[in-house]
Amino acid sequence: MHHSQAKEMGARWLESAGLRPTKQRLAIASLLVGDGQHRHVTAESLFEATQAAGDKVSLATVYNTLRSFSEVGFLREILVNGTKGYFDTNTTNHPHFFWEDTGQLQDAPEEDLEIAALPAAPKGAEISKVDVVIRLRSKG
């Protein structure tokens, strides 16, 4: 896909969330959604991608931008090990495989997953989402 096309898709994405299209946000948005494919990123992997693309964006800015994209519902954050945050451009409820040896997160086939029941939320609370992370390791 052409670079300007990716920027344009990024700009439209920001606009639909009512976020100001700053230069840094545009750079990050076009890397996230510029080719129309869903992806899983960490702040670190996205920071490396901005550097490779020649965009001057600090790691702190990448973190803050991912946070604000999550707050408006454009990204879904999946915590693995309680600390490592992966951000998914596909915000639907869907399961993931997590490769323990490489740290890769990928979508798992949804049609095979069955959750029969969830515990009732405590008084005064409601369930906002369910994260299913299936941990994998290489055999042998």
C-alpha positions in Angstrom: 0.0 0.0 0.0 1.2 3.5 -0.8 2.5 5.6 2.1 0.1 8.5 1.5 -2.8 6.0 1.4 -1.8 4.6 4.8 -1.6 8.2 6.2 -5.1 8.9 4.8 -6.5 5.8 6.5 -4.8 6.7 9.7 -6.3 10.2 9.5 -9.8 8.9 8.9 -9.5 6.5 11.9 -8.4 9.4 14.2 -11.2 11.6 12.9 -13.9 9.0 13.6 -12.7 8.8 17.2 -12.7 12.6 17.5 -8.9 12.6 18.2 -6.8 15.5 17.0 -4.6 14.3 14.2 -1.2 15.4 15.5 1.9 14.4 13.5 2.8 11.7 16.1 -0.8 10.3 16.2 -0.9 10.2 12.5 2.4 8.3 12.3 1.2 5.8 14.8 -2.3 5.4 13.4 -1.0 4.8 9.8 1.3 2.1 11.1 -1.6 0.5 13.0 -4.4 0.6 10.4 -2.8 1.9 7.2 -2.9 -1.4 5.4 -6.4 -2.4 6.7 -5.0 -5.5 8.4 -5.5 -6.3 12.1 -2.4 -6.5 14.2 -1.1 -7.0 17.7 1.5 -4.6 18.9 3.3 -3.7 22.0 4.4 -0.1 22.7 8.0 -1.3 22.1 7.3 -3.0 18.8 5.4 0.0 17.6 8.1 2.4 18.7 10.6 0.4 16.7 8.3 0.5 13.7 8.1 4.3 13.9 11.9 4.6 14.1 12.2 2.3 11.1 9.7 4.5 9.2 11.7 7.6 10.1 9.1 9.1 12.3 10.3 11.1 15.3 8.2 9.7 18.1 9.3 9.0 21.7 8.5 5.7 23.4 6.5 7.7 26.0 4.4 9.2 23.2 3.8 5.8 21.7 2.6 4.6 25.2 0.3 7.6 25.7 -1.1 7.3 22.2 -1.9 3.6 22.6 -3.6 4.4 25.9 -5.8 7.2 24.4 -6.7 4.9 21.4 -7.7 2.3 23.9 -9.8 4.7 25.9 -11.9 5.7 22.8 -12.4 2.0 22.1 -10.1 1.8 19.0 -7.7 -0.7 20.5 -8.1 -3.5 22.9 -5.4 -4.0 25.5 -4.6 -7.6 26.4 -2.4 -8.0 29.4 -0.1 -11.1 29.4 1.7 -12.0 32.7 -0.1 -9.0 34.2 2.6 -6.6 33.0 3.1 -6.9 29.2 0.5 -5.0 27.4 -0.4 -6.0 23.8 -2.7 -3.8 21.8 -5.1 -5.3 19.3 -6.7 -3.3 16.4 -9.5 -6.0 16.4 -11.6 -4.9 19.4 -14.2 -7.7 19.2 -14.3 -10.4 21.9 -11.9 -13.0 20.5 -9.4 -15.5 22.0 -5.6 -15.3 21.6 -2.7 -17.7 21.5 0.4 -16.5 23.4 3.7 -18.1 22.5 5.7 -18.2 25.7 9.0 -18.8 24.0 8.8 -15.9 21.5 6.3 -13.5 23.3 4.1 -13.4 20.1 0.4 -12.9 20.5 -1.9 -14.1 17.7 -5.6 -14.6 17.2 -7.0 -18.1 18.0 -9.8 -19.7 16.1 -13.0 -18.3 17.7 -15.4 -20.9 16.4 -13.8 -23.6 18.5 -14.0 -21.7 21.8 -17.0 -22.3 24.1 -17.5 -20.5 27.3 -20.5 -22.1 28.9 -20.9 -19.7 31.8 -19.3 -16.8 33.6 -19.5 -16.1 37.3 -21.9 -13.3 38.2 -20.2 -10.0 38.6 -20.0 -8.7 42.2 -22.7 -6.3 43.4 -22.3 -2.9 41.8 -20.1 -4.2 39.0 -20.6 -5.4 35.4 -18.4 -7.5 33.2 -16.8 -5.2 30.6 -15.0 -7.9 28.5 -13.5 -11.4 28.7 -9.9 -11.9 27.7 -9.1 -15.5 26.8 -5.3 -16.0 26.4 -4.2 -19.6 25.6 -0.6 -20.0 26.4 1.6 -22.1 24.1 5.1 -23.5 24.2 7.0 -25.4 21.6 7.0 -29.2 22.0 10.3 -31.0 22.6 
